[in-house]
Amino acid sequence: MRTPNIGTVLYLEVAASIRQAILSGERPPGSALPPEQRLAAAHGCGRDTVRDALDVLRSEGLVTTTRGKPTRVTPLPEHQPVRLESGATVIGRMATRPESDHSGWPTYVPLLVVTGTNVQQQVYRTDRTALVVP
């Protein structure tokens, strides 16, 4: 078994590697990930480390698992275009617990808070929003 780089935890490194493969398109939406045993061998770690990494990716909404079936890459959501007006301000931040409870959005998804000169403050999920600059 290998040890993680200084300052990181091995399961987070494994999660980052799989996440990169998903986001780059190497592992397309709907595709099955290799079995845990093969992922463990590929990353030089144990199956418990792979399970922890998959838990992270599940919590991020990148993969889904069904008992007795392979872990699959979740289809990425469509991005809603948000046209920014001249002079708009965009701030990224995490959702508060009350915001998450009210909106039903997961707490792990950062938010974009857009404030314009002619528009009240609007809040968007970063994973479903594409900002369009004039």
Backbone bond lengths (Angstrom), bond angles and torsions (degrees), N, CA, C in turn:
res aa  C-N    CA-C-N  psi(-1)  N-CA   C-N-CA  omega(-1)  CA-C   N-CA-C  phi
1 M - - - 1.450 - - 1.529 109.22 -
2 R 1.298 114.63 146.11 1.460 117.27 179.92 1.522 110.11 -100.63
3 T 1.297 115.68 162.63 1.460 120.67 178.27 1.526 108.27 -103.31
4 P 1.321 117.07 152.15 1.465 119.81 -178.58 1.523 111.00 -71.36
5 N 1.343 114.91 164.04 1.455 120.11 173.23 1.516 108.78 -61.35
6 I 1.309 116.40 155.77 1.460 121.19 179.68 1.526 109.35 -56.73
7 G 1.320 116.21 132.15 1.456 121.52 176.60 1.521 114.54 85.72
8 T 1.345 118.51 3.94 1.465 119.99 177.95 1.515 109.63 -127.78
9 V 1.296 115.06 166.21 1.457 122.56 176.87 1.526 106.14 -108.78
10 L 1.321 117.40 137.39 1.462 121.55 -172.52 1.527 113.09 -56.61
11 Y 1.330 118.23 -43.68 1.465 118.26 -177.89 1.527 111.55 -64.16
12 L 1.343 117.54 -29.10 1.463 120.51 176.88 1.529 110.78 -71.79
13 E 1.340 116.70 -34.17 1.465 120.28 174.81 1.522 110.37 -65.27
14 V 1.324 116.54 -43.77 1.466 120.79 179.01 1.527 109.50 -63.12
15 A 1.333 117.09 -44.51 1.467 120.98 177.73 1.521 110.63 -59.87
16 A 1.330 117.39 -42.23 1.467 121.30 179.98 1.524 110.96 -63.62
17 S 1.316 117.15 -39.26 1.463 121.37 179.39 1.533 111.20 -65.11
18 I 1.320 116.38 -46.07 1.469 120.70 179.59 1.533 109.60 -67.62
19 R 1.335 116.95 -40.75 1.472 121.58 178.65 1.524 109.87 -58.57
20 Q 1.329 116.85 -44.62 1.462 120.87 180.00 1.521 110.82 -61.78
21 A 1.326 116.80 -40.59 1.468 120.58 178.07 1.527 110.94 -63.19
22 I 1.329 116.91 -36.33 1.464 121.07 178.96 1.528 110.42 -70.85
23 L 1.327 116.63 -49.63 1.457 120.55 -175.22 1.527 112.43 -69.58
24 S 1.325 117.38 -27.03 1.467 120.83 178.88 1.530 112.13 -80.20
25 G 1.333 116.56 -13.08 1.456 120.14 -178.39 1.517 113.42 93.80
26 E 1.332 116.92 -4.85 1.463 120.17 176.57 1.526 110.67 -59.10
27 R 1.332 115.86 -35.66 1.468 122.90 174.32 1.526 106.43 -114.16
28 P 1.331 118.50 92.97 1.465 120.91 -174.81 1.524 113.05 -71.46
29 P 1.343 116.41 159.87 1.467 120.90 177.56 1.523 111.29 -53.76
30 G 1.331 115.39 136.23 1.451 121.67 179.30 1.516 114.06 88.78
31 S 1.327 117.18 -14.88 1.467 119.38 -178.79 1.523 110.58 -75.78
32 A 1.315 114.87 153.27 1.465 121.02 178.89 1.520 109.42 -89.20
33 L 1.323 115.96 138.72 1.464 120.57 172.17 1.527 108.08 -78.50
34 P 1.319 116.95 156.40 1.461 118.88 174.80 1.529 110.20 -60.48
35 P 1.328 117.91 159.27 1.464 120.47 176.76 1.531 111.02 -58.90
36 E 1.333 115.77 156.63 1.468 121.42 -178.37 1.524 112.12 -52.43
37 Q 1.315 116.41 -41.06 1.466 120.47 -177.90 1.533 110.65 -62.01
38 R 1.330 117.28 -42.04 1.469 120.19 178.45 1.518 111.69 -69.79
39 L 1.338 117.46 -38.68 1.467 120.17 176.32 1.524 110.62 -62.57
40 A 1.331 116.22 -41.26 1.470 120.47 179.03 1.525 110.03 -61.85
41 A 1.315 117.46 -45.28 1.467 120.82 179.88 1.529 110.76 -63.77
42 A 1.330 116.70 -41.42 1.460 121.06 -178.61 1.526 112.02 -65.40
43 H 1.327 116.47 -30.53 1.470 120.90 -177.23 1.524 112.53 -102.09
44 G 1.327 116.73 0.96 1.462 120.32 177.90 1.514 113.05 63.51
45 C 1.322 116.08 43.03 1.463 120.62 -178.24 1.518 109.21 -141.61
46 G 1.313 116.99 -177.22 1.456 122.01 178.29 1.520 111.76 -92.26
47 R 1.325 115.29 167.43 1.469 120.30 -179.67 1.521 112.24 -64.96
48 D 1.335 117.78 -32.37 1.467 119.33 177.58 1.524 110.81 -62.02
49 T 1.328 116.85 -37.78 1.466 120.98 177.76 1.525 109.85 -64.77
50 V 1.330 117.18 -42.82 1.465 121.41 177.92 1.525 109.88 -63.23
51 R 1.329 117.10 -42.56 1.479 119.62 178.99 1.527 110.86 -60.83
52 D 1.334 116.28 -41.60 1.472 119.47 178.04 1.531 110.59 -63.68
53 A 1.336 116.68 -40.26 1.468 120.64 178.71 1.529 110.35 -64.08
54 L 1.329 116.67 -42.43 1.466 120.09 178.94 1.527 111.52 -66.13
55 D 1.332 117.19 -33.22 1.474 120.59 174.83 1.525 110.18 -60.03
56 V 1.330 116.47 -42.14 1.470 120.78 178.51 1.527 109.88 -62.06
57 L 1.321 116.18 -47.43 1.469 120.10 -178.34 1.528 112.17 -66.36
58 R 1.332 116.94 -33.65 1.474 120.64 174.81 1.525 109.81 -65.10
59 S 1.329 116.41 -43.10 1.468 119.65 -178.89 1.527 111.51 -65.84
60 E 1.330 116.43 -24.40 1.466 121.24 177.45 1.530 111.82 -87.10
61 G 1.328 116.54 -4.93 1.452 120.70 179.64 1.517 113.93 78.45
62 L 1.339 118.45 16.19 1.464 121.26 -178.11 1.513 113.53 -87.93
63 V 1.346 117.72 -25.79 1.465 121.13 179.14 1.520 109.62 -135.99
64 T 1.338 115.04 157.97 1.463 121.05 173.78 1.523 107.79 -129.64
65 T 1.302 114.59 148.21 1.459 119.15 178.18 1.521 109.15 -129.04
66 T 1.320 114.54 144.81 1.450 123.01 174.19 1.513 106.18 -130.33
67 R 1.305 116.25 130.31 1.465 120.53 -177.30 1.533 110.61 -51.64
68 G 1.328 115.26 130.72 1.451 121.33 178.06 1.521 114.72 82.43
69 K 1.329 117.34 -0.42 1.467 121.79 179.74 1.520 108.82 -125.26
70 P 1.334 116.87 160.05 1.464 118.90 -179.66 1.529 112.03 -67.44
71 T 1.316 115.21 153.38 1.462 121.15 172.61 1.519 107.47 -69.71
72 R 1.330 116.31 132.59 1.469 120.91 -177.28 1.523 111.00 -117.72
73 V 1.323 114.27 149.37 1.463 121.47 176.03 1.520 107.82 -75.54
74 T 1.306 116.38 128.79 1.456 122.88 179.79 1.528 109.89 -75.26
75 P 1.315 117.84 137.11 1.472 118.85 175.34 1.531 110.21 -58.78
76 L 1.321 116.22 136.26 1.458 120.46 179.38 1.525 109.24 -74.35
77 P 1.330 117.63 142.39 1.460 120.30 -178.03 1.528 111.94 -71.38
78 E 1.319 115.04 155.27 1.457 120.39 172.40 1.528 108.26 -67.50
79 H 1.322 116.42 147.92 1.463 120.73 178.58 1.523 109.97 -100.01
80 Q 1.330 115.39 128.14 1.459 122.40 177.99 1.529 107.92 -81.40
81 P 1.334 118.19 122.50 1.465 118.24 176.93 1.528 110.65 -74.16
82 V 1.312 115.83 133.69 1.463 122.00 176.49 1.523 106.42 -122.12
83 R 1.317 115.54 112.74 1.466 120.87 -178.69 1.524 108.93 -81.25
84 L 1.313 115.21 124.00 1.462 120.29 179.08 1.523 109.60 -87.72
85 E 1.319 115.42 137.37 1.459 118.79 174.98 1.522 108.61 -86.79
86 S 1.285 115.84 158.83 1.459 120.68 178.45 1.528 109.39 -58.18
87 G 1.297 117.14 131.19 1.461 121.87 179.65 1.515 114.51 88.54
88 A 1.329 117.61 1.16 1.472 120.44 179.41 1.525 109.96 -67.95
89 T 1.316 114.89 151.12 1.454 122.46 176.80 1.520 108.26 -115.43
90 V 1.341 116.34 134.63 1.457 121.42 178.70 1.524 107.88 -122.66
91 I 1.325 115.20 128.01 1.462 121.35 178.77 1.525 108.02 -125.34
92 G 1.306 116.65 132.75 1.459 121.20 175.48 1.514 109.96 -97.97
93 R 1.323 116.70 138.33 1.464 121.23 177.45 1.517 109.59 -161.40
94 M 1.302 116.49 166.96 1.460 121.93 176.86 1.528 108.94 -84.20
95 A 1.320 115.53 152.11 1.462 121.02 178.17 1.524 109.99 -71.64
96 T 1.311 115.21 145.87 1.465 119.64 171.50 1.528 107.88 -79.57
97 R 1.304 117.90 161.98 1.470 120.86 179.07 1.536 111.12 -59.07
98 P 1.358 119.57 -45.60 1.476 118.58 178.30 1.533 112.64 -61.28
99 E 1.334 118.42 -38.78 1.468 120.74 177.50 1.524 110.51 -62.75
100 S 1.321 115.71 -43.89 1.460 120.73 -179.83 1.527 110.68 -63.40
101 D 1.325 116.04 -45.12 1.467 120.43 179.43 1.534 110.84 -62.49
102 H 1.324 117.29 -41.38 1.461 121.92 -177.16 1.533 111.61 -71.34
103 S 1.322 117.07 -42.61 1.469 120.83 -174.60 1.524 113.14 -86.80
104 G 1.338 116.46 -22.50 1.453 119.78 -174.64 1.521 112.48 81.41
105 W 1.332 116.96 4.60 1.459 121.03 178.73 1.520 109.09 -80.45
106 P 1.342 117.00 144.96 1.463 119.10 178.65 1.526 111.44 -67.94
107 T 1.309 115.97 148.54 1.472 120.57 -177.71 1.523 112.44 -71.64
108 Y 1.342 118.43 -18.29 1.463 119.95 -176.99 1.524 113.07 -83.62
109 V 1.330 118.86 -6.23 1.455 121.37 -179.81 1.526 108.75 -93.58
110 P 1.336 117.79 119.94 1.470 119.52 177.17 1.527 111.08 -64.03
111 L 1.304 114.62 156.08 1.465 121.54 179.98 1.519 110.46 -111.05
112 L 1.323 115.29 156.05 1.455 122.25 170.37 1.526 106.63 -112.85
113 V 1.300 116.22 124.70 1.461 121.40 177.46 1.525 106.66 -106.46
114 V 1.334 115.87 115.22 1.462 121.95 -176.59 1.513 108.90 -108.49
115 T 1.321 115.49 124.91 1.459 121.75 177.17 1.518 107.71 -123.20
116 G 1.328 116.34 125.09 1.459 121.44 179.99 1.507 111.21 -116.31
117 T 1.318 115.74 173.12 1.461 119.84 -179.99 1.527 111.33 -74.18
118 N 1.356 117.43 -31.21 1.461 120.99 -177.56 1.527 113.13 -111.42
119 V 1.330 117.39 4.17 1.459 121.06 -174.11 1.527 109.34 -129.07
120 Q 1.330 115.41 142.28 1.454 119.05 173.79 1.522 108.95 -67.62
121 Q 1.289 115.44 162.26 1.460 121.11 178.58 1.519 110.93 -56.85
122 Q 1.339 117.09 132.25 1.456 123.45 178.08 1.521 107.97 -122.48
123 V 1.328 116.53 144.09 1.462 121.89 -179.49 1.526 108.72 -118.06
124 Y 1.337 116.04 132.88 1.455 122.43 -178.09 1.529 109.77 -131.74
125 R 1.326 116.28 153.13 1.467 122.06 173.23 1.526 108.37 -79.22
126 T 1.320 117.32 134.23 1.464 119.52 179.90 1.518 112.41 -67.02
127 D 1.323 117.80 -29.29 1.461 119.92 -176.87 1.518 113.26 -79.23
128 R 1.329 117.34 -4.14 1.471 120.25 -178.64 1.526 112.49 -132.11
129 T 1.330 116.65 18.74 1.449 120.18 -174.11 1.531 110.84 -130.04
130 A 1.309 115.63 137.09 1.465 121.89 173.19 1.525 107.12 -121.15
131 L 1.313 116.85 116.50 1.457 120.70 179.01 1.522 109.71 -79.78
132 V 1.335 115.98 132.27 1.459 122.15 179.58 1.510 106.83 -112.84
133 V 1.327 115.73 118.51 1.456 121.74 -178.11 1.523 108.43 -93.59
134 P 1.345 116.56 132.96 1.481 119.29 -179.23 1.514 112.09 -65.95
